[in-house]
Amino acid sequence: MRSRTASCSCGQLRIEVQGEPRGVGVCHCLACQRRTGSVFAALASFSAPYTVSGTATEYVRVGDQGAKFIFRFCPVCGTTVFHTEEGMEQSVSVAVGAFADPGFPPPQDSVYDCRRHPWVQLPPSTKVFDKDPN
């Protein structure tokens, strides 16, 4: 089984995941734009088990439908590397950019398209949702 390692900018915080992603998506919500400092967040979901090394600082954000998301970021360089949803620890969402792999699979889904910057182009096969479908 293939393993992948994602890390923060300074390399202090790392996560190793196994297998192929369960899904890859982008989120254009304003919270993700602020959190990433970019115009969207690109995330890949993986099933447990996963291994974390280094120290993480946590930030909890409540989503539109009440779910609590626990974001882990490096206290040294500030990079957000991964997050879990409270009560759903059997999977982890990892920032695609933290893999530093230009060959990473493209997104299958795009959520909060109502907030997408008009100049952002998605791959033609991407399934688009105006808000979060969950």
LOGU-666603 format. One record per residue (C-alpha): residue number from 1; x, y, z. Coordinates in pm, whole numbers. Layout:
// LOGU-666603
<site i="NUM" x="X" y="Y" z="Z"/>
...
This chain:
// LOGU-666603
<site i="1" x="0" y="0" z="0"/>
<site i="2" x="132" y="342" z="-97"/>
<site i="3" x="210" y="589" z="179"/>
<site i="4" x="226" y="968" z="146"/>
<site i="5" x="373" y="1222" z="384"/>
<site i="6" x="255" y="1581" z="415"/>
<site i="7" x="441" y="1840" z="618"/>
<site i="8" x="439" y="2203" z="719"/>
<site i="9" x="679" y="2457" z="569"/>
<site i="10" x="951" y="2404" z="831"/>
<site i="11" x="905" y="2023" z="849"/>
<site i="12" x="831" y="2014" z="1222"/>
<site i="13" x="471" y="1882" z="1180"/>
<site i="14" x="412" y="1582" z="954"/>
<site i="15" x="135" y="1336" z="880"/>
<site i="16" x="178" y="1003" z="702"/>
<site i="17" x="-131" y="852" z="537"/>
<site i="18" x="-181" y="517" z="365"/>
<site i="19" x="-342" y="433" z="31"/>
<site i="20" x="-519" y="652" z="-218"/>
<site i="21" x="-735" y="945" z="-108"/>
<site i="22" x="-1101" y="870" z="-38"/>
<site i="23" x="-1172" y="1198" z="-211"/>
<site i="24" x="-1012" y="1524" z="-317"/>
<site i="25" x="-1198" y="1851" z="-308"/>
<site i="26" x="-1173" y="2225" z="-296"/>
<site i="27" x="-1365" y="2461" z="-69"/>
<site i="28" x="-1426" y="2825" z="-157"/>
<site i="29" x="-1599" y="2927" z="168"/>
<site i="30" x="-1478" y="3250" z="325"/>
<site i="31" x="-1352" y="3065" z="636"/>
<site i="32" x="-1123" y="2846" z="422"/>
<site i="33" x="-1006" y="3148" z="225"/>
<site i="34" x="-908" y="3321" z="548"/>
<site i="35" x="-758" y="3006" z="700"/>
<site i="36" x="-536" y="2931" z="401"/>
<site i="37" x="-460" y="3284" z="286"/>
<site i="38" x="-556" y="3164" z="-61"/>
<site i="39" x="-877" y="3183" z="-263"/>
<site i="40" x="-971" y="2823" z="-178"/>
<site i="41" x="-861" y="2524" z="27"/>
<site i="42" x="-760" y="2201" z="-148"/>
<site i="43" x="-811" y="1894" z="74"/>
<site i="44" x="-768" y="1519" z="42"/>
<site i="45" x="-951" y="1277" z="271"/>
<site i="46" x="-783" y="958" z="390"/>
<site i="47" x="-901" y="670" z="607"/>
<site i="48" x="-728" y="587" z="935"/>
<site i="49" x="-474" y="480" z="1034"/>
<site i="50" x="-250" y="780" z="997"/>
<site i="51" x="64" y="881" z="1187"/>
<site i="52" x="137" y="1231" z="1311"/>
<site i="53" x="482" y="1345" z="1417"/>
<site i="54" x="577" y="1679" z="1566"/>
<site i="55" x="374" y="1923" z="1771"/>
<site i="56" x="48" y="2074" z="1650"/>
<site i="57" x="-160" y="2363" z="1770"/>
<site i="58" x="-536" y="2311" z="1733"/>
<site i="59" x="-806" y="2548" z="1618"/>
<site i="60" x="-1173" y="2443" z="1632"/>
<site i="61" x="-1418" y="2591" z="1383"/>
<site i="62" x="-1791" y="2522" z="1371"/>
<site i="63" x="-1924" y="2467" z="1020"/>
<site i="64" x="-2251" y="2599" z="879"/>
<site i="65" x="-2436" y="2281" z="978"/>
<site i="66" x="-2289" y="2266" z="1330"/>
<site i="67" x="-2004" y="2018" z="1274"/>
<site i="68" x="-1686" y="2091" z="1469"/>
<site i="69" x="-1365" y="2077" z="1266"/>
<site i="70" x="-1033" y="2053" z="1451"/>
<site i="71" x="-757" y="2209" z="1241"/>
<site i="72" x="-396" y="2124" z="1326"/>
<site i="73" x="-122" y="2366" z="1235"/>
<site i="74" x="246" y="2405" z="1309"/>
<site i="75" x="318" y="2637" z="1604"/>
<site i="76" x="656" y="2724" z="1449"/>
<site i="77" x="573" y="2820" z="1087"/>
<site i="78" x="192" y="2841" z="1106"/>
<site i="79" x="113" y="2600" z="822"/>
<site i="80" x="-223" y="2422" z="848"/>
<site i="81" x="-147" y="2057" z="766"/>
<site i="82" x="-462" y="1856" z="845"/>
<site i="83" x="-795" y="1847" z="1022"/>
<site i="84" x="-1051" y="1605" z="1156"/>
<site i="85" x="-1421" y="1638" z="1227"/>
<site i="86" x="-1527" y="1583" z="1587"/>
<site i="87" x="-1674" y="1232" z="1615"/>
<site i="88" x="-1533" y="1129" z="1275"/>
<site i="89" x="-1173" y="1052" z="1371"/>
<site i="90" x="-1167" y="745" z="1144"/>
<site i="91" x="-1074" y="982" z="862"/>
<site i="92" x="-846" y="1282" z="821"/>
<site i="93" x="-842" y="1566" z="568"/>
<site i="94" x="-496" y="1677" z="464"/>
<site i="95" x="-405" y="2000" z="283"/>
<site i="96" x="-310" y="1892" z="-69"/>
<site i="97" x="-32" y="2153" z="-86"/>
<site i="98" x="134" y="2000" z="220"/>
<site i="99" x="220" y="1695" z="8"/>
<site i="100" x="422" y="1919" z="-229"/>
<site i="101" x="333" y="1680" z="-513"/>
<site i="102" x="237" y="1842" z="-846"/>
<site i="103" x="115" y="1497" z="-962"/>
<site i="104" x="-146" y="1473" z="-685"/>
<site i="105" x="-493" y="1373" z="-812"/>
<site i="106" x="-719" y="1667" z="-910"/>
<site i="107" x="-1033" y="1762" z="-715"/>
<site i="108" x="-1351" y="1565" z="-771"/>
<site i="109" x="-1574" y="1809" z="-582"/>
<site i="110" x="-1593" y="2184" z="-531"/>
<site i="111" x="-1802" y="2323" z="-245"/>
<site i="112" x="-1920" y="2679" z="-176"/>
<site i="113" x="-1898" y="2760" z="-544"/>
<site i="114" x="-2109" y="3067" z="-461"/>
<site i="115" x="-1787" y="3211" z="-309"/>
<site i="116" x="-1549" y="3099" z="-586"/>
<site i="117" x="-1344" y="3381" z="-735"/>
<site i="118" x="-1459" y="3414" z="-1097"/>
<site i="119" x="-1107" y="3372" z="-1235"/>
<site i="120" x="-1058" y="3031" z="-1067"/>
<site i="121" x="-1100" y="2755" z="-1326"/>
<site i="122" x="-1187" y="2401" z="-1217"/>
<site i="123" x="-1111" y="2078" z="-1403"/>
<site i="124" x="-1409" y="2001" z="-1630"/>
<site i="125" x="-1503" y="1680" z="-1446"/>
<site i="126" x="-1533" y="1854" z="-1105"/>
<site i="127" x="-1875" y="1820" z="-940"/>
<site i="128" x="-1979" y="2167" z="-822"/>
<site i="129" x="-2199" y="2252" z="-521"/>
<site i="130" x="-2324" y="2603" z="-450"/>
<site i="131" x="-2286" y="2537" z="-73"/>
<site i="132" x="-2180" y="2235" z="135"/>
<site i="133" x="-2394" y="1934" z="32"/>
<site i="134" x="-2352" y="1757" z="368"/>
